[in-house]
Amino acid sequence: MSNDGERRQVKQVRSVSVRARAGGGVRERPLLPDSHAPDIVSAARLNPATLDALFAIVPWPPGAAALRRLPESARWRELEAHTPPRAGSVRTTVLAGRRHTVAVLGYLASDASAFERLSLAGRMLKEAAARAPQDIGLAAAGPAGTARAALEALLAAALAHAFALPSWRAPAHGERRIRRVEVLNDVGLDTRYAAAAARGTNLARWLTALPPNILDARGYRRVITTLARTHRLTLRWLDERALRRAGANAFLAVAAGNAGSGAGIAHLRYRPARGRRAAPPEVALIGKGILFDTGGINLKTHRSMLDMHTDMAGSAVALATLLALAELRAPLAVDAWLAITENRIGPHAYRPQEVVRAANGVTIQVIHTDAEGRMVLADTLALAGRTRPRLMIDFATLTGACVHALTERMSGVFSNRPKLAAAFVEAGRASGERVWSFPFEADYDAELESKVADIVQCAIDGKGDHILATRFLSRFVAPGTPWVHIDLSSATRAGGLAHIATDVTGFGVRLALELLLKQSIGRRLEGAQ
């Protein structure tokens, strides 16, 4: 059995903390990141005398005109003459002047993908990391469209590198972070959108990286409450009593092993304008929020359990996407449903061969307690479907099978509408968060037939578990509702991914924003089939 889960700044969120026991004492622990965020300034020209580091992307092969726009262009031409650059290569030098500005130049092929742009930008930011620059400049050369895309990649990488993940180490003496980003923006880059996407990604990274004794169910609820208030979202918290009344017994089966009763489903609502508060959602974002996954009765091994505090990444992506949409005042009515619990082992933990009835009446024969993600999502999908959204998207670190199929470089996408699956693949290419579409064929349901219930939770062996898990989830999607499932195999990757240098990537926010705001989602929904 494969593991289940394997300068125009907007308002900043006020600090939230939780008191947690540590070494016999109690001390304050942050639940949300601090308010530090670099100022983003568009400039008509960059002055190296005011910068600690300068990052520039030029087309490959480079032309004299591209280099001419850079400070001390003669030095770059000398370097090129000595060692001709290759596509994707990075050059670093120190400019003249009292500030000794580090200059990093990246060469981008004309046919480079968004992922390649982000990867190049990430490598460039790493080049100057030892210098710990505080004031940096970003520039890109080439045709307007190409330069704009390259500049966006540099800004995304800069904002990712400026962000510090949660840490309880003693602060290093004289620790420095990026505080100001000057952008040579003569190509019409939308810095507001880029900053919102980066903030969303960074929030997803932060929440996913928090230790399980810090981000427990009650702590997560406090985070959501604070963020909802800050962004003027409507929040309804369905606790275990409310879920019992709703018949959400699949969710409650997983929560039964918890020591406390703090588990629940958070339902957040964003509406773009006054007078539309009661409007049904056009999009429902659903996120798996397993705060720690022991595997339950089918206990995980040490290695498999070590990073299971990140098994709530799907909920972090759904939440951060909703907040980014609210920040950008997106013209879409959007809900988010976050399934928040742990999968613990205890005297009341659910067991293999139990039969439970989900909120939509479908009965489930439990096979493996480490397939808890599909259990909590079953009820969450069913409850979200009652609001009749035009599109449902769920994000979940659901199966190890998807990681084995794709590694952590891409995530899996499944849909009951082929055109929507294709739209997500397209959005993945455009955003640099790549996804691969897997089969969604009805004959796979033969593997999920039960003799005692409507459906078995999973197959006994792990073959194609990412496909079978999706077929299982489809039983809890309201008939006729377009639905997309994202199996987040890229939520974590050793050494980072693209422009993200940390193991926790925040994968999914850029993808969702690309689809919902930049792609024609209305046309996709009308023509989905």
Order of alpha helices (4+ residues) and beta strands (2+ residues): beta-beta-beta-beta-alpha-alpha-beta-beta-alpha-beta-alpha-beta-alpha-alpha-beta-alpha-alpha-beta-beta-alpha-alpha-beta-beta-beta-alpha-beta-alpha-beta-alpha-beta-beta-alpha-beta-alpha-alpha
